Amino acid sequence: MKKLIFFPGNIESSFIQNELSYYKYYFDEVVVFNYGKEIRNANNVCKNFGFKYYSMKDAALVKPCMFFKWLRSYEVWSELRENFGLSLGSLKKMFYILYYGYYYIKFEKMIQNEIDSFQGEVYLYSYWLTRTAYTIAKFSNYDSSKIKSIVSRAHCYDLYLEDNLMNYLPFRKFIEQNLDSIAFISQQGCDYFKKYISVGGREKFRAKQYVSRLGTFNDREIYNKGLGKSKIVIASCSSIIPVKRLDLIIEVISKFTRKKVKWIHIGKGIEENKIKRLAKQKLAAGSYKFLGEVKNKNILDIYSKYNVDFFINLSDSEGIPVSVMEALSMGIPIIARNIGGISEIVTKDTGLLLSGKWTKKETKKIVVYIEEMDEKKYRGLSTSCIDKWNKLYNADSNYRSFFTKMIE
């Protein structure tokens, strides 16, 4: 008998839900500790999959004695001492450390109960290399007769220090030394982590580190066929928030002169009104359309319906976006900046890889690239996109490989 204790962050996220249906093939019981705010929706997701579910509301009240007990831990004192200071930055870091501890303490007893009550093998799995990874790392010495593997994925904001507002993520070395394995969604991310952790002379790693890419599903036989039409359709798919830089996409769309272009965007967010006003100011009426939030299962149908020719992502920060994988599976060439692990999915064979640092020259590159694209080159790109998706980002093979490694 095998039990998975899973820490998804927010289980409602579509890219997390992609892998949930695989749990039943590898585990007899699944318990979810979720910290998302929409408790009812998360509960419904777990109910649909037959998972046991806990939220922060179910967790224990943190008493002072529990907090002081945690504070006596060696790794806590070490982390606090290393970041101690009276500057605003140092104080923020110390509160960040305490925040990690608060989460661990809230769920500690409940996790222990789930382990103790199960007669079989237990696997602890965090989707993010953040406070949830710290929480499961704290169980590395708990009950080795039952706990068979402690695993975390690593993506972007939970990995790259420069993508964090404080340029800091707590307990990096403790987490690495107390997990059995860390699965990175890109080779670039794996290399980055090894370089960061080795600073200070550490050359030996406890956690097995490997690349386990995410993926998407596409059982359609309809792929992009070519550019033989009067209007080029460019799509983007993301939350409408500052880091996604939809303002840059609007700037690019406004510069086309030789070809008619239509831009469609999937997603919503806190900058929605601002971005819509900017589009109205800079773009011709009818040359763009905001489609709002679209269910994940319907996104590929949207690309097919609008006969999308190119997918664009000009975000300031990314790991390897699932949205790019989805477009790739439809044979849609990608235009994106060289940030995070983007260079592993966007190459000259699958689209246009721009500089990570944005300048006006990048706008011109995109316009020239699309306006000078011929049918033969486009068809070759489209075929290469599908081939790359099948080889590296097919969810079925990727998730089966990941869970097989977890229980080996």
Beta strands, then each sheet from edge to edge (+ up, - down):
strand 1: 2-9
strand 2: 29-34
strand 3: 52-55
strand 4: 121-126
strand 5: 147-154
strand 6: 181-184
strand 7: 208-211
strand 8: 231-237
strand 9: 260-266
strand 10: 288-292
strand 11: 310-313
strand 12: 334-337
strand 13: 351-354
sheet 1: 3+ 2+ 1+ 4+ 5+ 6+ 7+
sheet 2: 10+ 9+ 8+ 11+ 12+ 13+
end
